[in-house]
Amino acid sequence: MVERMIRGMAGGAVAAAVLIAACSGQVNGPSVVDQSNQADGNGVAAKTLADTPHPAPTGTVIAFGDAIGTPYWPAGSTSTGGNGQPVDGYICHPPPMDQPYHIHIHLDIYDENGNQLQLPWGIGVVTPWKFDALHNAILSATCFYDLHTHDLDGVIHYESAQPEGALNLGYFFDVWGEPLSTVDVAGLGGTVWVMYGTKAPAQMTWSDTVDPRTIPLVEHEFIYLAINNPPDPKTLPIYHWSY
């Protein structure tokens, strides 16, 4: 999709506008399942950190081509992830990615020291890659899985001919080729704390009883995963979507 929209356009400002428009997509997916202030299925309340004063985080606009977090994992899918073969029933589509259904999900992963780790580009994108120099993002490749990452801004893109009713985070990690469970996030072992929804993080609460593989993926959702020591939600970035 990005390649088709940018082809033939001249000038950085025009190209930027086109790229943002190209990622807007049509959204017909299910409503988000918001975890805010919910108990788990056993009636055990999710963890809420002490209500102490915190400086308000500065709002972060998510823009195509941004880099968010500290680099940690190699680029692209692993050898056990999507390398052109079907994964969980998903095939790898040749470019251009011009699917009518397109949603975006932001994924934050924190290690046990509270460091935000960068989601790699090229997950679900088979090499060789062609880069958009203006936005520092993958423009084209051999093929794309429906679930993929173009850049380093932490955004998972889902592009498909139709909505997927059972779409969840476990599928994305299978395409990535990294483990995801209640005790492991892409090789980071420990108790996995989960928080997700469309609200600001200060309005959500952490839970260690949710299987992260089951988290549904819907438009403009924020997913937070933390190992052992979840950061106070009041200190987490507040994101705003530009696409």
Secondary structure, 3 states (H helix, E strand, C coil): CHHHHHCCCCCHHHHHHHHHHHCCCECCCCCCCCCCCCECCCCCECECCCCCCCCCCCEEEECCCCECCECCCCCCCCCCCCCCCCECCECEECCCCCCCEEEEEEEEEECCCCCEECCCCCCCEECCCEEECCCCEEEECCEEECEECCCECCEEEEEECCCCCCCEHHHHHHHHCCCEECCEECCEECCEEEEEECCCHHHCCEECCCCHHHCECCCCEEEEEEECCCCCHHHCCEEEECC
